[in-house]
Amino acid sequence: MSIWFKEPNLEEVNSWSQGTILEHIGIEITEIGEDYIEGTMPADHRTFQPYKLVHGGANIVLAETLGSIGGMLTIDPDKYICVGQEVNGNHLRGVRSGTVRGRAQQVHGGSKSQVWEIRLYDSNDKLSCISRLTLAVVKNRHA
């Protein structure tokens, strides 16, 4: 059973990245399933730290992006918005090239908060980072 408020449109979701950090570092949403959202980020000069590994902060940007977009897709945007409250990440394996792929799944979907688990993988499908994101669900003051 789908967790989404309405059927997500992948092209529309990707259009939201224009003029944001997502566009700048090359994050793209690639798939939206019944209960998950996936996206990718390049492992290149835009996302590297000085050792030529994907920067931990870039991993967190990808993780928070996937969880935040997932959260936003589960609520009525005319009434509510989701904002990040806490994000963490355990970096398990360095990524030096290729693409980082992430998958976010909702762990808790309450009326006032959500928790998402995000797993990031390298181009060989080896787990590189596990992240958890807590979102607050608040009234949309611009509605």
N, C-alpha and C positions, 0 to 999 in steps of 0.2 A: 504494500500500500504506500502511495506517495506521501511524503511529508510536506510537500510544497503547497503554499497558499493558492497558487494558480500554476498552470503548466508553464515551466520556464522556457524561454526562448534563448538559445545559446548565442545567436547573433546579437540580440539586444543586450544580453549580459556583458558580452565583450565590448560593446560600444560604450559602456560605462567607464572604461579605462582611459578614454581619450583625455589627454591633458593631466594625467595623474602619474604617480610613481609607478603604477602598473605598466603604463605605456613606456615610461622611461627605461625600465629594466627588462621589459619584454615578457611580462606575465600574461598568459593567455588561459582562459577557461576552455577546457577541451571536451568535457563531458559532464552531463548532469543526469544521474540515474534516479531511481525511485527514492533513495534515501542517502545519496552522497553527491558530492561535487568534486570534480578533478580539474587540475590545471597544471601548467608547466611554466618553468622559468629557465632561461639559458644559463649554463655555467660558462661564463665568459668575462671579459674585462668589465662589464657593467655590474657584475655580481661578485667578483673576486675580492678577497682581502690581499694584503701584500705577499703572502706565501703562494698565491695563485690557486687558492682553494675558495670555494663558495663561502662567502662571509656568513657567519652565524646570523647576523642581522638580516641579511637577504633571505635566509631560510625562514626567519620569523615573519618577514613581510609576506612571503608566499603563504605561509601557514595562516596568518591573520586574515589575509585576503580571502582565502578559500572559506574559512569559517565565517567571516563577516558576510560574504555574499550568500553563503548558505543560510545564515540566520535571517538575512533580509528577505530571502525567497520564501521563508516559512510564515511570514507575518503579513497582515494587511498594511501595505505601505501608506495608505491614506490615513491610517490611524496611529501607526507605530513606526519606530525606527529601532535598529539595534546598534549599540555602541559598545566598543571593547572596554572591558574592565580589567582583565588580567590575561596575559599570554606568557607561556613559558615554552622552552624547548630544550630537549636533550639531544645534542649533536653527537651522533654515533659513528659516523664515517665521513671522511672528507671527500668532496667531489671536485675533481680537477678539470673535467671537460664534459661535453654533451649537454644533457638536459636534466633538470631536477623535476620530477613529477610528484605532485601531491594529491592526496585523497582526504577529504574532510567528511566526517560522519558525526551526526548529532548524538550526543550521549544523554543530554537532558534538554527537554523543550518545554520549559515552564512559561507561565504568563508574564513573569517579570524578569526571568533570566534564562539563558541557554548556555550549555557547555558543549563544546565541539572537540573531538580528537582529530588531529591531522597527522598523517604519516607521510613523510617525504622519502623518495627513492631516487637512486642514481639511474643512469641510462642502462645499467645491467640489472635493474629491479632489486638492488640491494638497499635495505633500509638505511637511510642516512640521518634522519632526524625524526623524533616524535615530539609533537607539540600539543598543548591543551589551551583552548581559548574559552574564556568566560565572557559572555555578552550580557549587557543589560537591555531589556526591552522597555522602551520609554515611549510616552505619547509623542506623536509627531506634531510639534508646535507650528509647523508651516502648513498644516492641512486645513 
